[in-house]
């Protein structure tokens, strides 16, 4: 496989190259069509030739672009040439569809070749009967590890960790540890740390592989190990692990059970996925679309979006109710109805800007009780300055458009009030929800928009009723 710019190509059996991605990095539809054609004609040789040099992540993306029957057919045609790592790279929706379609024997064969965390990803959402049937077909060691992992709560380090790691007693010498690593075939292929344990399998330290290889063979492990380390328990939330990995620049970390015994390890590649998932979740929640994926069905997508659209409808009715208080004022000055959306729109956008920054700062723990007042004052100042600047712009515009200095002053004053209110709502609403242990990314948008709409309409129409209408 070779890359030309960002365009990915695979080398065919006849020496020619096949384009997999276009110049923008997107999956080439023509390549997918050629794979589909090979599947329809039951041409296993051509299917293997097309996919032979694909990375597991690219193969997973290809599978995601195929229909359910085509996915199963591709795996069947590739046979032993199928890279099972691709299954662990599938998004949740594609994984669930494929796991439902594949025979349990095929799934069991795949998880035998995967690390425990990847194997767990494939079976964790299957029915209990299917899980038991699949686990019955794997080794006792794998079965025990997966069964134990399934007992841990979702979204914890126990579900995320690998149970394949290297551990040696502190009393061993460097030479004995190196010989053990070289000769024991059951150890994982890739690791960067050796964990040091006592006789009860409690973690007492770690040794980087580089330090182990550079130390004299007769040196004791306890003399070269690091006692200070970041350790997680199996019940720790995965977002807590992601935060500490990012903060302390960790590459790997040990995981212990409630008794302090070493049971697994977390790797940076697993944490990168968690960080990506958390960021993606925040973005989706800010848009009020839940945890949907691009491959969800029409019904699943509709259900995901309905609730917050309904809540938004309720808040829109509230804003309309506020407008109804000033129906007489609107009847006397049609210009108010023309300018009214400007005030609400500016407040909504300003509130969304502040809210987005606040929600992300809460997620990354850069916003908390220690700096909440300072950040609130800063956002209020920003809202006031922007309000004054845009008040001058819209006030002058309204004066020119409707030849009314009073109308210009009213909309200018309403603009200042609403942008300050938007800034306060954008910071205080997420803080309040976070304090109540409600995800601010989910609910902040609706409440902030409600505040800016209600205050914007009330300020603009109320000031107009006081100053302009007689």
KAMOVEN-V5948 format. One record per helix or strand. SS is the DSSP state (~ for helix, > for strand). FROM is the first residue (numbers start at 1). LEN is the number of residues. If there is no record, write none. Layout:
{{SS:FROM:LEN} {SS:FROM:LEN}}
//
This chain:
{{>:2:3} {>:7:5} {>:17:3} {>:21:1} {>:27:1} {~:29:12} {~:44:8} {~:56:9} {~:68:14} {~:85:4} {~:92:10} {~:104:8} {~:116:8} {~:128:8} {~:140:12} {>:156:1} {~:157:4} {>:162:1} {>:167:3} {>:173:1} {~:174:10} {>:193:5} {>:202:7} {~:209:6} {>:220:1} {~:221:4} {>:226:1} {>:231:3} {>:237:1} {~:238:11} {>:252:5} {>:261:7} {~:268:19} {~:298:27} {~:327:6} {~:334:30} {~:372:31} {~:405:31} {~:440:28}}
//
